Amino acid sequence: MPTINGSDVKRVVVACDAGMGSSVMVASTLRSKLSPLGIEVVHTPVDEIPADASVVMCHQGLAQRAQTKVPDTVVIPFAIFMGDPAFAKVENAIKTGQTLES
């Protein structure tokens, strides 16, 4: 199971599949919170997750597919697009240096 210390996170990828725009909003919200901490946040289709992603966030229905694409990268699934506790978990881990795991 991949793990990463929050202080080692440099790039968060928000991966999607449906193309309905919800994950773009997630990426934008995360970018506004994490950019001041020096973290790059990008949005990409789940089949195009870059190998240099520190953490991948995606809807829980895509988590297994994302993990297959980047097996050594932490994948954090979320259930709802706005206000899911997974977003605060990632933000807090980055701020405090806590461990994140898939």
C-alpha positions in Angstrom: 0.0 0.0 0.0 1.6 3.3 -1.1 2.2 6.0 1.5 3.6 9.5 1.5 4.4 12.0 4.2 2.4 15.2 3.7 5.5 17.3 3.8 6.8 15.4 0.7 3.7 16.1 -1.4 4.6 18.4 -4.4 1.8 17.7 -6.9 -1.8 16.7 -6.3 -3.6 15.3 -9.3 -7.4 15.4 -9.4 -8.4 12.6 -11.9 -11.8 12.3 -13.5 -13.6 10.3 -16.1 -17.1 11.7 -16.7 -16.1 15.2 -18.0 -19.0 16.9 -16.3 -16.9 19.6 -14.6 -17.3 18.6 -11.0 -13.7 17.4 -10.7 -12.6 20.7 -12.3 -14.3 22.5 -9.4 -12.6 20.2 -6.9 -9.2 20.9 -8.5 -9.8 24.7 -8.4 -10.8 24.6 -4.8 -7.8 22.5 -3.8 -5.5 24.7 -5.9 -6.7 27.8 -3.9 -6.0 26.0 -0.6 -2.7 24.3 -1.5 -0.9 26.7 -3.9 0.1 29.0 -1.0 1.8 25.9 0.5 3.8 25.4 -2.7 1.8 22.5 -3.9 0.8 22.2 -7.6 -2.7 20.9 -8.2 -3.6 19.7 -11.7 -6.7 18.1 -13.3 -6.4 15.2 -15.7 -8.4 12.2 -17.1 -7.9 9.1 -15.0 -6.2 7.3 -18.0 -3.6 10.1 -18.2 -2.4 10.5 -14.7 1.2 11.7 -14.8 3.8 9.5 -13.3 5.1 12.4 -11.2 1.9 12.8 -9.2 2.5 12.8 -5.4 -1.1 12.1 -4.6 -4.1 11.3 -6.8 -7.6 12.3 -5.7 -10.5 10.8 -7.6 -14.1 9.7 -7.1 -14.3 6.4 -5.3 -15.6 4.7 -8.4 -12.4 5.5 -10.2 -9.9 4.7 -7.4 -9.1 1.2 -8.5 -8.5 2.3 -12.0 -6.3 5.2 -10.9 -4.3 2.9 -8.6 -3.7 0.6 -11.6 -2.4 3.6 -13.7 0.0 4.7 -10.9 0.5 1.7 -8.6 3.2 3.4 -6.5 1.3 6.6 -5.9 -1.1 7.3 -3.1 -4.7 7.4 -4.3 -7.2 9.1 -2.1 -10.8 8.5 -3.1 -13.7 10.8 -2.3 -17.5 10.1 -2.3 -18.9 13.6 -2.9 -17.4 16.5 -4.9 -17.9 19.3 -2.4 -17.2 19.0 1.3 -15.9 15.4 1.3 -13.7 14.8 4.4 -11.0 13.4 2.0 -10.1 17.0 0.9 -9.5 18.2 4.5 -7.5 15.0 5.2 -5.1 15.7 2.4 -4.8 19.4 3.2 -4.2 18.7 6.9 -1.6 16.0 6.1 0.3 18.4 3.9 0.2 21.2 6.5 1.2 19.0 9.4 3.4 16.4 7.7 1.1 13.5 8.5 1.2 10.3 6.5 -1.2 9.7 3.7 -1.9 6.2 2.4 -4.1 4.6 -0.3 
